Amino acid sequence: MLLAACMLGACSSDDEQQVEVSQLEGRWLEVYEPGVVSEGIVYYTFHATSPTTGTCQVEVSDVFSGDHQIKHIYHLTNGGKRITLLDGDGFCATGAPVYEIVRLTESRMVWKIDDRFLYFERK
């Protein structure tokens, strides 16, 4: 009985964190939790140049600040569970953000930095 209980505890559930690094490439829309109002939209487009690096273009369309684009070089570490966004020249500015990739599937992605979560849907 104890063995069966231990085996059931080891099974994965739908709530378990899932990170499929191969799914990063493509276009992602940042989405917000229900009840959170956004004044614009933000798209992230990833193109891999190697298994752990690539480019990320961020397109921002904001009611107040207008439209603009930011180019980044990304670098994956910790087995693909952390992503660092460097400036467009690949330089690591002091304090460059390092996000934990909490979930990455074909259609959804979740990042965490400090105590804040960012949610994405593939577009």
C-alpha positions as CSV (number, residue, x, y, z in Angstrom):
1,M,0.0,0.0,0.0
2,L,2.8,2.4,0.9
3,L,4.5,1.7,-2.3
4,A,1.4,2.5,-4.3
5,A,0.9,5.8,-2.4
6,C,4.5,6.8,-3.2
7,M,4.1,5.9,-6.8
8,L,0.9,8.0,-7.1
9,G,2.7,10.9,-5.4
10,A,5.4,10.8,-8.1
11,C,2.9,11.1,-11.0
12,S,2.8,14.4,-12.8
13,S,-0.4,16.5,-12.8
14,D,-1.7,19.3,-15.1
15,D,-0.6,21.8,-12.5
16,E,3.0,20.7,-12.6
17,Q,5.5,23.0,-14.1
18,Q,6.3,22.1,-17.7
19,V,9.2,23.6,-19.7
20,E,9.7,22.5,-23.3
21,V,12.6,24.8,-24.5
22,S,12.0,23.8,-28.1
23,Q,8.7,25.6,-28.0
24,L,10.2,29.1,-27.3
25,E,10.7,30.1,-31.0
26,G,7.8,32.1,-32.5
27,R,5.6,35.0,-31.6
28,W,4.1,35.4,-28.1
29,L,1.5,37.9,-26.8
30,E,1.8,39.0,-23.2
31,V,-1.5,38.5,-21.5
32,Y,-2.8,39.5,-18.0
33,E,-4.8,37.9,-15.3
34,P,-8.5,38.4,-15.3
35,G,-9.4,41.9,-13.9
36,V,-6.1,43.5,-14.9
37,V,-6.5,46.3,-17.4
38,S,-3.7,47.0,-19.9
39,E,-3.3,50.2,-21.9
40,G,-1.6,48.3,-24.8
41,I,-0.2,45.1,-26.1
42,V,3.3,43.6,-26.1
43,Y,4.5,40.9,-28.5
44,Y,7.7,38.9,-28.1
45,T,9.2,37.2,-31.2
46,F,11.9,34.6,-30.6
47,H,14.3,33.3,-33.2
48,A,16.9,30.7,-32.1
49,T,20.5,31.0,-33.4
50,S,21.7,28.0,-31.3
51,P,20.0,25.7,-28.7
52,T,20.7,28.3,-25.9
53,T,20.8,31.7,-27.7
54,G,18.9,33.8,-30.2
55,T,17.2,37.1,-30.9
56,C,14.0,38.5,-29.3
57,Q,12.1,41.4,-30.8
58,V,9.7,43.1,-28.5
59,E,6.9,45.1,-30.1
60,V,5.0,47.4,-27.8
61,S,1.8,49.2,-28.8
62,D,0.8,51.5,-26.0
63,V,-2.0,54.1,-25.8
64,F,0.1,56.6,-23.9
65,S,3.7,56.0,-25.3
66,G,2.9,54.9,-28.8
67,D,4.5,52.1,-30.8
68,H,8.1,51.0,-30.5
69,Q,10.3,48.0,-30.9
70,I,13.2,46.7,-28.7
71,K,15.7,44.2,-30.0
72,H,17.3,41.8,-27.5
73,I,19.7,38.8,-27.6
74,Y,18.4,36.1,-25.3
75,H,20.5,33.5,-23.5
76,L,19.0,30.4,-21.9
77,T,20.7,28.9,-18.8
78,N,19.9,26.3,-16.1
79,G,18.8,23.7,-18.6
80,G,16.5,26.2,-20.4
81,K,14.7,27.2,-17.3
82,R,16.2,30.7,-17.1
83,I,16.2,33.4,-19.8
84,T,18.3,36.5,-19.8
85,L,17.4,39.4,-22.2
86,L,20.5,41.3,-23.2
87,D,20.6,44.5,-25.2
88,G,20.6,44.2,-29.0
89,D,24.3,44.1,-29.2
90,G,24.5,41.2,-26.8
91,F,26.1,43.2,-24.0
92,C,24.9,42.3,-20.5
93,A,24.0,45.6,-18.9
94,T,24.3,45.7,-15.2
95,G,21.1,44.3,-13.8
96,A,20.0,42.6,-17.1
97,P,16.7,40.8,-16.2
98,V,16.9,37.1,-15.6
99,Y,13.5,35.4,-15.7
100,E,12.7,31.9,-14.5
101,I,10.7,30.1,-17.2
102,V,8.0,28.5,-15.1
103,R,5.9,27.0,-17.9
104,L,6.6,26.7,-21.7
105,T,4.3,24.6,-23.9
106,E,3.2,24.9,-27.5
107,S,0.5,27.5,-26.6
108,R,1.4,29.0,-23.2
109,M,4.4,30.5,-21.4
110,V,4.9,31.8,-17.9
111,W,7.9,33.7,-16.6
112,K,8.7,34.7,-13.0
113,I,11.0,37.5,-11.8
114,D,11.2,38.2,-8.1
115,D,7.5,37.8,-7.0
116,R,6.0,38.8,-10.3
117,F,4.7,36.6,-13.1
118,L,4.4,37.3,-16.8
119,Y,1.9,35.3,-18.9
120,F,2.1,34.7,-22.6
121,E,0.0,33.0,-25.3
122,R,1.3,32.0,-28.7
123,K,0.1,34.1,-31.6
